[in-house]
Amino acid sequence: MTFDTIVHTATLEWEALQEQTRILIGTATCGRAAGAMAVVDAFEKELGKNGASARISQTGCMGLCFAEPLVTIIKPGEFSVCYPNVTSEMVPTLVHGYILGDDPCLDIALGSFDTDSEGAPTIPELARFETESRLVLRHCGYIDPEDINQSIALGGYASLTTALQMQAEDIIEQVKLSGLRGRGGAGFPTSRKWEQCLQAAGQPKYVICNGDEGDPGAFMDRAVLESDPHSVIEGMIIAGYVIGAQQGYIYIRSEYPLAVKRLNIALRQAEDLNLLGNDILGSGYGFQIEVVRAAGAFVCGESSALMYSIEGKRGMPRLRPPHSIEAGLWRKPTLLNNVKTFALIPPIIGRGGEWFAGLGSNGSTGTAVFALAGKIEQTGLVEVPMGTSLHKLINDVGGGIPGNKEFKAVQIGGPSGGCIPASMADTPIDFDSLREIGSMMGSGGMIVLDEDNCMVDAALFFLDFVQQESCGKCTMCRLGTKHLQDILTEITAGRGRIEDLDLLADLCQDIKDGSLCGLGRTAPNPVLTTIRHFREEYEAHILEGRCPALICKDLITYYILPSKCDRGCEHCVLTCPAEAIHGGEGQIKVVDQEKCIKCGNCLEVCPTDYNAVIKVSPPSALPGNDKQPAGKG
């Protein structure tokens, strides 16, 4: 079967699909966690009960994780409408309102809508899409990832057919013109890696896709593999053709069962159409891909540790050189790139390297995908041109900080990245700009922090993660990060010394110098950046025994103000898990500080009419003392 025949069949199916009313339901991991499968069942039952003609398609993640379960209804000749946070109870309204009727139910639609000059409602839209430029996410949330024909109808595998008619050097030249840098975090020029692997002596050669994203708050690769696996597969086949490899591996986290399932389906479908396997499309070139489930270790995201893991060995980084392009998997030349890097190859080959280079900023071309998490209104995935400022990303795309709280910092680049303060919110997001301020792009995880976050506690959180995930091979990483953790723990408990700040800085430098891989060399970044930008918080913990953000449990105390306590209210008593609040019905309540575990339940349930419970720091700052505590109630 020729590719033209494959495309013709896929196009006919796609065109027939456009003539039907379609219901797109996001059933990636984020959608399922929010209840999407129950919504699917509800639509199937309601359509069957009413004899309605509509096609249900289970799609991947559109990136609007805050709105899941997300349902999009597409009617021929009418405008498409997205509905957020859909529940089973809402399904009859949507079926009768828009599928069977003419009411698009705009009152529950996603985004804001207005009326035109004639008073008719316009299509609801989200302002964030005006800022985004979707390349990696181009099909995510729109196609059924388990139907290869939908991908092909929208251009899937067309770049592969183009590449198979090109010389390897010409493909590398297009990648070089594009300026593409690896999206796994280091930002190494992709064309240089491909060229070196092509020139490396030895056979067989291997291609590996690194889908082992272990950063807290990161889920970009998972979403791509669950939503559009064919874009990654196509990019890998092109890479294999360039370097002369016939075997590829997708190394993916074991915690991503849905991505593994959809990947395996996609691989089988590609093989059935001769887009993968022996003699691809009659070109004489053959390429196989195998999915390898990861060992569950963060350090296996490092290239050499990842390759050891595939070989069945303990995942530990090795000394380099030789680099993996010369002696990687089974000591053979190996090309390793990230999920997003491979997903960008098809559009670069299809539209040309110069087109891609026209996007983004100087030295960091194209787009970047980020997972927005933490204290932000619209959590989820975004894809913006490189060079977009943090301020624009957080406010214009992410919707700003919830509850009118003040933006404080953002942790970017995973646990090995750094905290960027609000004062640097105009910093362009690109490889070089972030490196200049002591941070890094990383794979794209971004955790937003607000005024209620303690920066010392945040540094301890990320340090605790990398300390536990250290493979233990390097003494400075194994023991140095433990010493950092111990010092930070003492500071958050109010037992720190001012000289600890200099000790932290010296120890951080020793860990950087004495570690073999990127995990150890970048582990101190959260500590260094928080000391640099939030030194006053460290000093408050050390010199005053006070946590300005009221987070560190050893430095806070809960009190109940007698003057505001309603004697008949029992909310705090009933919700205290430690039975630390005394006072019967009709009596003023008192917190037993010896029993209090500082969970905060009492503050949460105290009626706002009273505001009788307050949280103060330092603990000795009793209400009414001359020393004014930092407090919230």
Number of C-alpha atoms within 10 A of each C-alpha: 9 11 17 10 10 16 21 15 14 20 19 12 14 17 11 10 14 13 12 14 20 20 24 23 30 33 29 29 22 23 26 15 12 20 19 26 19 15 25 23 12 18 22 16 14 17 20 12 9 12 10 15 13 20 16 17 21 23 27 28 33 24 25 20 24 19 21 27 28 29 31 20 23 22 18 12 9 11 12 16 22 23 24 18 19 23 18 17 10 15 21 16 14 22 21 18 14 17 22 15 10 10 13 24 14 18 11 15 20 20 17 13 15 11 10 9 6 6 8 9 13 13 18 19 16 12 14 18 14 11 17 19 20 17 22 26 25 18 23 25 28 22 23 24 28 24 17 23 24 21 24 20 20 16 16 20 26 19 19 24 17 14 21 19 9 13 12 20 15 12 26 23 16 20 26 20 17 26 22 27 24 22 25 25 17 14 18 15 18 23 22 16 19 26 20 15 26 25 13 17 14 12 12 15 27 25 29 27 24 26 26 29 25 21 22 15 18 23 23 27 24 25 27 30 31 28 31 32 27 27 27 24 27 25 26 32 29 26 28 27 23 22 24 21 25 20 19 24 18 26 27 26 24 15 15 19 15 17 25 23 14 20 25 17 17 21 21 16 18 20 17 11 16 19 25 22 21 16 13 20 19 13 11 9 18 21 22 18 21 14 17 16 19 23 20 16 20 23 24 28 27 19 25 24 22 29 26 19 21 22 12 10 11 16 25 22 23 16 10 11 8 11 15 22 25 21 20 21 25 15 16 18 26 30 29 31 24 23 33 27 21 25 25 23 28 27 21 24 22 17 12 18 22 15 14 23 21 13 19 20 18 14 17 24 21 25 26 26 24 25 24 30 25 17 24 23 18 24 21 24 25 27 24 25 22 22 23 20 17 19 20 18 23 22 16 16 25 22 16 21 21 13 9 8 14 15 24 21 24 24 26 28 26 26 27 26 29 30 35 26 18 18 12 15 19 12 18 19 26 24 24 17 17 20 14 9 14 16 24 28 26 23 30 28 26 25 23 22 26 21 15 15 19 22 29 25 19 18 24 21 15 24 24 20 17 24 22 14 17 20 21 14 14 17 14 22 29 20 15 23 24 17 16 23 22 13 20 26 18 15 27 24 19 22 15 20 16 13 9 17 21 11 13 20 16 11 18 25 14 16 24 21 13 16 20 19 22 16 23 29 20 20 29 30 26 29 27 22 22 22 22 15 17 17 15 14 19 29 19 16 26 23 16 13 23 29 32 25 21 21 21 22 15 19 21 25 23 26 22 23 17 14 9 13 20 19 14 12 18 18 15 25 22 13 15 18 14 13 15 17 23 13 13 13 11 11 15 18 25 18 21 15 13 7 11 17 17 20 13 17 15 24 22 15 16 21 16 11 9 14 18 20 25 18 21 25 28 25 19 15 18 16 15 8 9 8 11 13 20 17 19 14 16
